């Protein structure tokens, strides 16, 4: 097993107090909240996530090839972890872009008032 896969396994199987608190928090969330948090708010984020997953799986056009993907549990877990991390990153980038837009608009509007 590689160091990278060891780190992924350690992350998800960690018994540290911090990870247990986070896991307890996630488990305490209502299904509606989890559903809301897991959906991208824009089609742009959804498209980037789709391209990322296609890139991870391979980019053969399904119309021209009969594609079958087989894997084991550990590799599927890594794929899921990678997709989740990418999703969180993209969501944070989307929020930051929104904040930057609001700040720029506010600065432009306050410059017009003066």
C-alpha positions in Angstrom: 0.0 0.0 0.0 1.4 3.4 -0.9 1.9 6.3 1.5 -0.9 8.2 -0.1 -3.4 5.4 0.4 -2.2 5.0 4.0 -2.8 8.7 4.6 -6.3 8.5 3.1 -7.1 5.4 5.3 -5.7 7.1 8.4 -7.8 10.2 7.7 -11.1 8.2 7.5 -10.2 5.7 10.3 -8.6 8.2 12.6 -9.5 7.9 16.3 -8.3 11.4 17.2 -10.6 13.6 19.3 -10.8 16.2 16.5 -12.0 13.8 13.8 -14.4 12.2 16.3 -15.9 15.6 17.1 -16.3 16.4 13.4 -17.7 13.0 12.6 -20.2 13.4 15.5 -21.2 16.8 14.2 -21.7 15.5 10.6 -23.8 12.6 12.0 -25.9 15.0 14.0 -26.9 17.0 10.9 -30.4 16.5 9.6 -30.8 14.8 6.2 -32.2 18.0 4.8 -29.1 20.0 5.9 -26.7 17.3 4.4 -28.7 17.4 1.2 -28.5 21.2 1.0 -24.7 21.2 1.7 -24.0 18.6 -0.8 -25.7 20.3 -3.8 -23.7 22.8 -5.8 -25.4 26.1 -6.0 -24.4 26.8 -9.5 -24.3 24.9 -12.8 -20.7 26.1 -13.2 -19.5 24.2 -10.1 -21.5 21.1 -11.2 -19.9 21.2 -14.6 -16.4 21.5 -13.1 -17.1 18.6 -10.8 -18.4 16.4 -13.6 -15.2 17.2 -15.7 -13.1 16.4 -12.7 -14.7 13.0 -12.1 -14.6 12.2 -15.9 -10.9 13.0 -15.8 -10.4 10.7 -12.8 -12.2 7.8 -14.5 -11.0 8.3 -18.0 -12.2 10.4 -20.8 -13.4 7.9 -23.4 -16.7 9.0 -25.0 -19.3 6.5 -23.9 -21.2 6.9 -27.2 -18.3 5.2 -29.1 -17.1 2.8 -26.4 -18.7 0.2 -24.1 -17.2 1.4 -20.9 -17.1 -0.7 -17.8 -15.3 0.4 -14.7 -14.3 -2.1 -12.1 -12.5 -1.3 -8.9 -12.1 -2.5 -5.3 -13.5 -0.9 -2.2 -10.3 1.0 -1.2 -9.9 2.6 -4.7 -13.6 3.5 -4.8 -13.2 5.1 -1.4 -10.2 7.1 -2.6 -12.2 8.2 -5.7 -15.0 9.3 -3.5 -12.6 11.2 -1.1 -11.0 13.0 -4.1 -14.4 14.0 -5.5 -15.5 15.2 -2.1 -12.4 17.3 -1.5 -12.7 18.7 -5.0 -16.3 19.6 -4.3 -15.5 21.4 -1.1 -12.7 23.3 -2.8 -14.9 24.3 -5.6 -17.7 25.4 -3.2 -15.2 27.5 -1.3 -13.9 29.0 -4.5 -17.5 29.8 -5.6 -18.2 31.5 -2.2 -15.0 33.5 -2.4 -15.8 34.6 -5.9 -19.2 35.7 -4.7 -17.7 37.6 -1.8 -15.2 39.3 -4.1 -18.0 40.4 -6.4 -20.0 41.8 -3.6 -16.9 43.7 -2.2 -16.0 45.1 -5.7 -19.6 46.2 -6.2 -19.7 47.8 -2.8 -16.4 49.6 -3.4 -17.6 50.8 -6.8 -20.9 52.0 -5.4 -19.2 53.8 -2.5 -16.8 55.5 -5.0 -19.8 56.8 -7.0 -21.4 58.3 -3.8 -18.3 60.3 -2.9 
